[in-house]
Amino acid sequence: MKLGCCVSMLASTATKIGDENIPDFKECGYDYIELPLAQVMDLSPEDFTKMYQQIEGIAVEVCNNFFPPSVRLTGEEHNLEKTLEYVKRATQRAATMGVEVIVLGSGGAKNIPEGFPYARAKEQFTALLYKLQDIVAPLGITVVLEPLNSLESNFVLTAAEGLEIVKEVNCDNIKLLVDYYHMRMENESLEVLAKAGKDIRHLHIAAKDGRVFPHENDGEDYKPFFDSLKAIGYDARISVEGFSKNVREDAKNAAKLLRGVMP
């Protein structure tokens, strides 16, 4: 299993990308980094080229933050045609970086507006997923649906709900992300991992208390989570997605802990 990090949660510059922290993860032996696609899309072509050329010695295999809040995925303001225009531009930029997985959490974009019917929102969302399949498949990219938690979103709050949608669309390049932190926030049973099986294509992890990098004595028991993943044969990627006040130190500690329990 490969170990990476979502660097946007560590960002300290105006771009909010977090690429200034990349040397820390190269130094600590991480296999890849995960960049925020919506923020990468805010860069001009020139600034994008400059940013990407400065990334050396570590792969950009995953992007998260697929959609900015301004690209509405549900509700009366949703415009499928305009959304797909954004998708085509964003996935091309991701493909340029060699990205293989794009995470679709994007609570601000997909949250259901107050008073808008859930059934209609789900219909809009699944229709988009079918269109995404056609765009990302030729690029060799898989989109993984990320369930969030009820403090951040009101739509797709559990791995079980995400799995239901993935099963419904039944597309080769539309799969599921499981996030340890969100599962803990929603008190979701690990039994869903066995049900999801091969539909799980990516993972995020952070300690529940403070959403920080995993570390010794953080109140978590990660072994059952990884034992469940081993049982279904999962061996792809896991990204730390947490906050840190000391990136290099926390990166080292998290890598040591996680590599001790990863399959």
Summary of the structure (lengths in Angstrom):
residues: 263
radius of gyration: 17.5
end to end distance: 6.6
largest distance: 49.0
contacts: 878
relative contact order: 0.14
helix: 45%
strand: 16%
